[in-house]
Amino acid sequence: MKKLLLATAISATLLTGCGGSSDDNNEPMTAQFTLGVSDAPVSNVKAVWVAFDSIIINAADGERPTFETRTAEGEPVMVNLMEFTGSDVFGLINDEVVAPGEYQWLRANIVNGDEANIEMTSHVVYNDDTVAPLVVNRKNNDGIGEIQINDFTLAVGENEFVLEFDLKKSLVDPSNSEEVNLKPTGIRLENLAEVEDIEGTVSETLMANCETDNLDIAPETGAFGHAVYLYSGDVVEPKDLYVDGEVSPADAPIATANVVMNEETGMNEFEIGFVAAGSYKLAYTCAAHIDDAEVLDEAVTLYSIQDVTVVAGEDANVTFDIAE
């Protein structure tokens, strides 16, 4: 069961809506729309604060239901994505009534980072506690950024969706700018009724072997980047995180997850949330610390790859270990 954590301070107001069809008793047929956010974390920051101003969905008939995501004081809702990883979800809007049917896009309006008001606008906090504005680019220079996801369907009845932010693919820190860019290429919209989780462990021996075999890319400071990457099952030669402009290549990861030591179990664990049923490849690497989504880097090697099948109604469990 996915964990939908709803913030009581949110004011999610339906400003405009579109009418639905009717059943045999002339009662309107409606969809209840719930939306949350979650993320796959990145290793060089401790907080990624995103200020959500509103959510707009665009119906095929042109109607645009709009939902404000604001606190009781009227401020944009601030979400630290790093606190909602794996299958944990922060609820933005809950059970809003809209018409069922095909929708052309969903757009999240984000308040871009502003150094003059950094704590109430989108920003990144690095591990050394330095802070940088977080910006989503769009044509209008009005302080609002847009994250748009195209083509989804709302069925009659309850619909629970999540915007999944893969920060390894989404966060870009340009060398010539004091701002950090949040790119929509690493963001997915998933229907919780149609997805499962992939959970697993990586053995200490495999991780140590990977570090030994990759001493040429050992970090000067800090640790190796231990992560798992998820690929479509028909990818023959999986590649690194490279995103070509606004398009993620077919052989690039669909999603990623860090490998993290669970102090209670003593195991090195990972979790990739919101994966649709189907066949995939899952790869472990210790080179995530040098994997830049803006660069196609041959030095990023995938140390162990295995096939995994996700079955509807079941979470998948995967173990990476040395060969018997």
ZASE-627013 format. One record per residue (C-alpha): residue in three letters; x, y, z. Coordinates in nm, 2 decimals, decimal comma. Layout:
BEGIN
ALA X Y Z
...
//
This chain:
BEGIN
MET 0,00 0,00 0,00
LYS 0,14 0,34 -0,10
LYS 0,17 0,59 0,18
LEU -0,02 0,91 0,09
LEU 0,07 1,17 0,35
LEU -0,18 1,46 0,33
ALA -0,08 1,80 0,46
THR -0,36 1,95 0,67
ALA -0,25 2,31 0,59
ILE -0,31 2,28 0,21
SER -0,59 2,47 0,05
ALA -0,66 2,28 -0,27
THR -0,95 2,47 -0,44
LEU -1,12 2,38 -0,76
LEU -1,16 2,70 -0,95
THR -1,30 2,57 -1,28
GLY -1,43 2,23 -1,38
CYS -1,59 2,04 -1,66
GLY -1,91 1,85 -1,66
GLY -1,93 1,48 -1,67
SER -2,17 1,23 -1,84
SER -2,45 1,06 -1,66
ASP -2,55 0,71 -1,57
ASP -2,89 0,55 -1,62
ASN -3,03 0,73 -1,31
ASN -2,93 1,07 -1,45
GLU -2,67 1,11 -1,18
PRO -2,35 1,28 -1,30
MET -2,06 1,04 -1,34
THR -1,75 1,20 -1,18
ALA -1,38 1,13 -1,11
GLN -1,22 1,19 -0,78
PHE -0,87 1,32 -0,84
THR -0,59 1,29 -0,58
LEU -0,23 1,40 -0,65
GLY 0,09 1,36 -0,45
VAL 0,46 1,40 -0,50
SER 0,76 1,17 -0,43
ASP 1,12 1,15 -0,54
ALA 1,42 0,93 -0,60
PRO 1,70 1,11 -0,41
VAL 2,03 1,25 -0,52
SER 2,35 1,22 -0,31
ASN 2,51 1,56 -0,31
VAL 2,22 1,76 -0,14
LYS 2,04 1,73 0,19
ALA 1,72 1,92 0,09
VAL 1,53 2,00 -0,23
TRP 1,25 2,24 -0,15
VAL 0,99 2,29 -0,42
ALA 0,72 2,56 -0,38
PHE 0,40 2,44 -0,54
ASP 0,16 2,72 -0,64
SER -0,11 2,54 -0,83
ILE -0,20 2,23 -1,04
ILE -0,38 2,26 -1,37
ILE -0,52 1,97 -1,57
ASN -0,63 2,02 -1,93
ALA -0,93 1,82 -2,06
ALA -0,97 1,71 -2,43
ASP -1,27 1,94 -2,45
GLY -1,06 2,24 -2,34
GLU -1,18 2,27 -1,98
ARG -0,90 2,34 -1,74
PRO -0,98 2,25 -1,37
THR -0,73 2,44 -1,16
PHE -0,63 2,36 -0,80
GLU -0,45 2,60 -0,57
THR -0,19 2,44 -0,35
ARG -0,16 2,69 -0,07
THR -0,13 2,70 0,30
ALA -0,39 2,84 0,53
GLU -0,19 3,17 0,52
GLY -0,21 3,17 0,14
GLU 0,15 3,08 0,08
PRO 0,26 2,82 -0,18
VAL 0,31 2,48 -0,02
MET 0,68 2,40 0,04
VAL 0,78 2,04 0,00
ASN 1,12 1,90 0,07
LEU 1,13 1,62 -0,18
MET 1,41 1,45 0,00
GLU 1,17 1,36 0,28
PHE 0,94 1,17 0,05
THR 1,15 0,89 -0,12
GLY 1,07 0,55 -0,25
SER 0,69 0,49 -0,21
ASP 0,63 0,77 0,04
VAL 0,41 1,05 -0,10
PHE 0,33 1,40 0,00
GLY -0,03 1,48 -0,08
LEU -0,09 1,80 -0,28
ILE -0,46 1,77 -0,36
ASN -0,72 1,52 -0,23
ASP -1,04 1,38 -0,38
GLU -1,12 1,68 -0,60
VAL -1,43 1,61 -0,82
VAL -1,37 1,65 -1,20
ALA -1,51 1,50 -1,52
PRO -1,37 1,15 -1,61
GLY -1,20 1,11 -1,95
GLU -0,89 1,19 -2,14
TYR -0,67 1,48 -2,03
GLN -0,41 1,63 -2,26
TRP -0,17 1,75 -1,98
LEU -0,11 1,81 -1,62
ARG 0,08 2,12 -1,53
ALA 0,24 2,20 -1,19
ASN 0,32 2,57 -1,14
ILE 0,63 2,61 -0,93
VAL 0,75 2,93 -0,76
ASN 1,10 2,97 -0,88
GLY 1,38 3,04 -0,63
ASP 1,44 3,40 -0,53
GLU 1,74 3,48 -0,32
ALA 1,55 3,78 -0,17
ASN 1,29 3,53 -0,03
ILE 1,47 3,20 -0,05
GLU 1,30 3,02 0,23
MET 0,95 3,07 0,08
THR 1,06 2,99 -0,28
SER 1,21 2,68 -0,44
HIS 1,57 2,61 -0,34
VAL 1,84 2,35 -0,28
VAL 2,04 2,29 0,03
TYR 2,38 2,13 -0,03
ASN 2,55 1,89 0,21
ASP 2,78 2,18 0,32
ASP 2,47 2,39 0,41
THR 2,51 2,63 0,12
VAL 2,18 2,73 -0,05
ALA 2,10 2,79 -0,42
PRO 1,78 2,90 -0,59
LEU 1,59 2,62 -0,77
VAL 1,44 2,72 -1,10
VAL 1,21 2,56 -1,36
ASN 1,25 2,73 -1,69
ARG 0,96 2,86 -1,90
LYS 0,91 3,13 -2,16
ASN 0,75 3,39 -1,93
ASN 1,00 3,55 -1,69
ASP 0,75 3,60 -1,41
GLY 0,90 3,39 -1,14
ILE 0,68 3,09 -1,21
GLY 0,81 2,77 -1,36
GLU 0,60 2,49 -1,52
ILE 0,63 2,12 -1,50
GLN 0,41 1,97 -1,77
ILE 0,33 1,60 -1,82
ASN 0,12 1,50 -2,12
ASP -0,16 1,25 -2,18
PHE -0,33 1,08 -1,89
THR -0,68 0,94 -1,81
LEU -0,91 0,99 -1,52
ALA -1,16 0,70 -1,47
VAL -1,50 0,72 -1,30
GLY -1,44 0,69 -0,93
GLU -1,12 0,74 -0,74
ASN -0,79 0,83 -0,91
GLU -0,47 0,85 -0,72
PHE -0,17 0,98 -0,90
VAL 0,18 1,08 -0,80
LEU 0,44 1,31 -0,96
GLU 0,77 1,11 -0,92
PHE 1,08 1,33 -0,93
ASP 1,40 1,14 -1,02
LEU 1,64 1,40 -0,89
LYS 1,95 1,23 -1,04
LYS 1,80 1,31 -1,39
SER 1,62 1,63 -1,30
LEU 1,87 1,85 -1,11
VAL 2,12 2,03 -1,32
ASP 2,38 2,27 -1,17
PRO 2,51 2,48 -1,46
SER 2,87 2,59 -1,41
ASN 2,81 2,94 -1,52
SER 2,50 3,01 -1,30
GLU 2,43 3,05 -0,93
GLU 2,09 2,88 -0,99
VAL 2,01 2,51 -1,00
ASN 1,77 2,40 -1,28
LEU 1,49 2,15 -1,23
LYS 1,43 1,97 -1,56
PRO 1,09 1,80 -1,63
THR 1,28 1,52 -1,82
GLY 1,33 1,33 -1,49
ILE 0,96 1,36 -1,37
ARG 0,69 1,10 -1,43
LEU 0,32 1,10 -1,36
GLU 0,20 0,76 -1,24
ASN -0,14 0,61 -1,15
LEU -0,11 0,44 -0,82
ALA -0,36 0,18 -0,92
GLU -0,13 0,06 -1,20
VAL 0,21 0,06 -1,03
GLU 0,42 -0,14 -0,78
ASP 0,75 -0,10 -0,61
ILE 1,09 -0,27 -0,67
GLU 1,28 -0,32 -0,35
GLY 1,61 -0,50 -0,29
THR 1,95 -0,52 -0,14
VAL 2,31 -0,51 -0,25
SER 2,57 -0,72 -0,07
GLU 2,87 -0,56 0,10
THR 3,10 -0,79 -0,10
LEU 2,96 -0,68 -0,44
MET 2,99 -0,31 -0,34
ALA 3,35 -0,36 -0,22
ASN 3,44 -0,54 -0,54
CYS 3,29 -0,26 -0,75
GLU 3,49 0,00 -0,57
THR 3,81 -0,20 -0,61
ASP 3,75 -0,25 -0,98
ASN 3,68 0,13 -1,03
LEU 3,97 0,29 -0,83
ASP 4,04 0,51 -1,14
ILE 3,72 0,70 -1,07
ALA 3,74 0,70 -0,69
PRO 3,62 1,04 -0,55
GLU 3,89 1,27 -0,41
THR 3,65 1,34 -0,12
GLY 3,34 1,16 -0,01
ALA 3,22 0,82 -0,11
PHE 3,15 0,62 -0,42
GLY 2,80 0,67 -0,56
HIS 2,62 0,33 -0,50
ALA 2,29 0,33 -0,70
VAL 2,06 0,11 -0,90
TYR 1,91 0,21 -1,24
LEU 1,59 0,08 -1,39
TYR 1,56 0,02 -1,77
SER 1,30 -0,10 -2,01
GLY 1,33 -0,48 -2,06
ASP 1,40 -0,44 -2,43
VAL 1,71 -0,22 -2,39
VAL 2,01 -0,42 -2,52
GLU 2,29 -0,20 -2,39
PRO 2,19 0,02 -2,10
LYS 2,35 0,36 -2,08
ASP 2,41 0,62 -1,81
LEU 2,19 0,91 -1,71
TYR 2,25 1,12 -2,02
VAL 1,95 1,33 -2,13
ASP 1,98 1,48 -2,48
GLY 1,83 1,82 -2,45
GLU 1,47 1,76 -2,33
VAL 1,45 1,40 -2,44
SER 1,57 1,10 -2,24
PRO 1,71 0,83 -2,48
ALA 1,55 0,49 -2,49
ASP 1,86 0,32 -2,35
ALA 1,88 0,56 -2,05
PRO 1,73 0,48 -1,71
ILE 1,36 0,51 -1,65
ALA 1,42 0,56 -1,28
THR 1,70 0,54 -1,02
ALA 1,75 0,49 -0,65
ASN 2,04 0,53 -0,41
VAL 2,17 0,22 -0,22
VAL 2,15 0,32 0,15
MET 2,26 0,13 0,46
ASN 1,96 0,04 0,68
GLU 2,09 0,07 1,04
GLU 1,82 -0,15 1,18
THR 1,87 -0,44 0,94
GLY 2,24 -0,39 0,86
MET 2,16 -0,43 0,49
ASN 2,24 -0,20 0,20
GLU 1,89 -0,14 0,06
PHE 1,72 0,04 -0,23
GLU 1,36 0,11 -0,34
ILE 1,22 0,23 -0,67
GLY 0,86 0,33 -0,64
PHE 0,57 0,35 -0,89
VAL 0,68 0,10 -1,16
ALA 0,41 -0,03 -1,40
ALA 0,38 -0,41 -1,45
GLY 0,62 -0,54 -1,72
SER 0,97 -0,66 -1,79
TYR 1,27 -0,45 -1,70
LYS 1,65 -0,46 -1,65
LEU 1,79 -0,34 -1,32
ALA 2,16 -0,24 -1,30
TYR 2,38 -0,17 -1,00
THR 2,67 0,08 -1,02
CYS 2,91 0,24 -0,78
ALA 2,99 0,52 -1,03
ALA 2,68 0,73 -0,97
HIS 2,90 1,00 -0,81
ILE 3,04 1,09 -1,15
ASP 2,72 1,04 -1,35
ASP 2,61 1,37 -1,49
ALA 2,27 1,38 -1,67
GLU 2,41 1,65 -1,90
VAL 2,71 1,44 -2,02
LEU 2,73 1,10 -2,20
ASP 3,01 0,95 -1,99
GLU 3,17 0,62 -2,09
ALA 3,35 0,61 -1,75
VAL 3,01 0,53 -1,59
THR 2,99 0,15 -1,58
LEU 2,71 -0,07 -1,48
TYR 2,87 -0,34 -1,25
SER 2,58 -0,59 -1,24
ILE 2,27 -0,62 -1,45
GLN 1,97 -0,85 -1,41
ASP 1,63 -0,89 -1,54
VAL 1,32 -0,82 -1,33
THR 0,95 -0,87 -1,39
VAL 0,70 -0,66 -1,21
VAL 0,36 -0,83 -1,17
ALA 0,04 -0,63 -1,10
GLY -0,06 -0,64 -0,74
GLU 0,29 -0,75 -0,62
ASP 0,60 -0,56 -0,52
ALA 0,92 -0,71 -0,67
ASN 1,23 -0,80 -0,46
VAL 1,58 -0,81 -0,61
THR 1,91 -0,91 -0,46
PHE 2,25 -0,80 -0,61
ASP 2,53 -1,03 -0,49
ILE 2,85 -1,19 -0,63
ALA 2,79 -1,50 -0,85
GLU 2,78 -1,83 -0,66
//
